[in-house]
Amino acid sequence: MELTGKQRAALRSMCNTLQPVLYIGKEGVTEATVKEAYDAIEARELIKCTVQDTAPHTAREACQILCEKLGAQPVQCIGRKFSIYRRNEKEPKIEF
């Protein structure tokens, strides 16, 4: 599912109040990171992530990798933080 401009704008405004729930460190995007991101996105649908200074990836690269592995959509990427969204088909929490 591709997000429309209005949906992306609504999700960006929701991201402003979110605290990061996933930190990507010096190991980069590992299987454990993907598992943690999967669990978080299943529970919340919208998550914010932070890429540490020692990470081998930029925030854009990490966002792209996670989106491909999780089947999620990128919402925004600013500096070392990025947000991704994936709708939970069983119990949707965010309605447009």
Sequence and secondary structure as in RCSB ss.txt:
>XXXX:A:sequence
MELTGKQRAALRSMCNTLQPVLYIGKEGVTEATVKEAYDAIEARELIKCTVQDTAPHTAREACQILCEKLGAQPV
QCIGRKFSIYRRNEKEPKIEF
>XXXX:A:secstr
    HHHHHHHHHHHTT    EEE TT S HHHHHHHHHHHHHHSEEEEEE TT SS HHHHHHHHHHHHT EEE
EEETTEEEEE   SSS     
